Amino acid sequence: MEQPPAQPQPLPPPDTAPAGRHHGGTSYAVLTGEALPPTGGVEQEEADRFYTDSLNILRDSGIPFLVAGTFAVNCYTGINRATKDLDIFCKPGDFPRILLHFKDQGFETEIHDERWLAKVKRGKCFFDVIFSSAVAVVTITDQWFNESHPAELYDVPVQLTPPTEMIWSKALLQNRNRYDGADIAHMILRQGDRIDWHRLLSHMEQYWEVLLIHVLNFRFIYPSERDRVPRWLLDELLQRARMHADLPVPMTRVCRGRLFSPEDYRVDVMEWGFADLVGAAIPAPGEGRTG
C-alpha cells in the first residue's frame, strides 16, 4: 500500500478530479509534521502537542465532530495558510458533551456565546467548538455528517466539513475585520464538482442574494472557470433577481446587513430606523459605541 506523502501534494485540477470522491474513502490531503501550517502566536511544538491530544480525545470520545476552518480549507485547496486555532463543528446537542468530556480530561472549557461558540483550552492553545453561527442562521445538523470527507491531521484520521456546508458556513462572514469570500472562491475552484449545488441553494433559500453575490464574485475572479458553477443555478438566481425587481417596495424598512456584521450596521437600527433581524446585544444608553 502506498504511503502518504510527507508533504501535501497539489490537488488535481478541478476538471480532472475524480467524480464522487466525497462518497469514497480516499483522503483529500494529509497534513502531518512539517506539512502542517504554522500556528499564530504559539510555539509550534506546544500547538502540535495540543492539537494531537485534542483530536485523539475527540476521536476516542465517539462524539460526532467535523474539522472546519483553515485546516479544512487547506486540505481542500492545497493552500498552506497559517492558523491560530482549530475549528471543530458539532451538533448543538453535542457541544456540552464535548466540553464536559474535555473538562474530565483536565482541560479548561469556556462558553463564549451560548448561541454558537464554546472553547477548549490548555495553556495558550485552544480550539473552538462551533455548533451554529453568530447570528443563529447556520446550525450544524445530522445532514452535515451524511458525506465522508476523510483527511489526516497530526496523524489523526478526521472527517472534514463537506464542501457544501463549508461554503454555507462562510457565506455570511462579511465585516470590516473578516471576509471569507476568497475561501469560497477557492472552494468552488478546487472542489466545484463535489459541491451539492441543490443542497447549497436549499441551505441559502432565504439568502439567495448572498449566494448570487458569491457566484458573481467567483465569475469575476475566474472568468475562464465560470463553468465550475452550474448554469442552471446562475439562471435561477438571476431569474429571482429579475422577479424581485418587479415587486412593490416593502412597507417595512429592513436592514439585513447585521447578518453580515452586527457592529458595522448598528447605526442602521440604532439611528436610521431600520428593522433589525439579529439578536446581537445593543448597548444601553450611555454605554457608548466602538469602531
Disulfide bonds with the S-S distance in Angstrom:
none
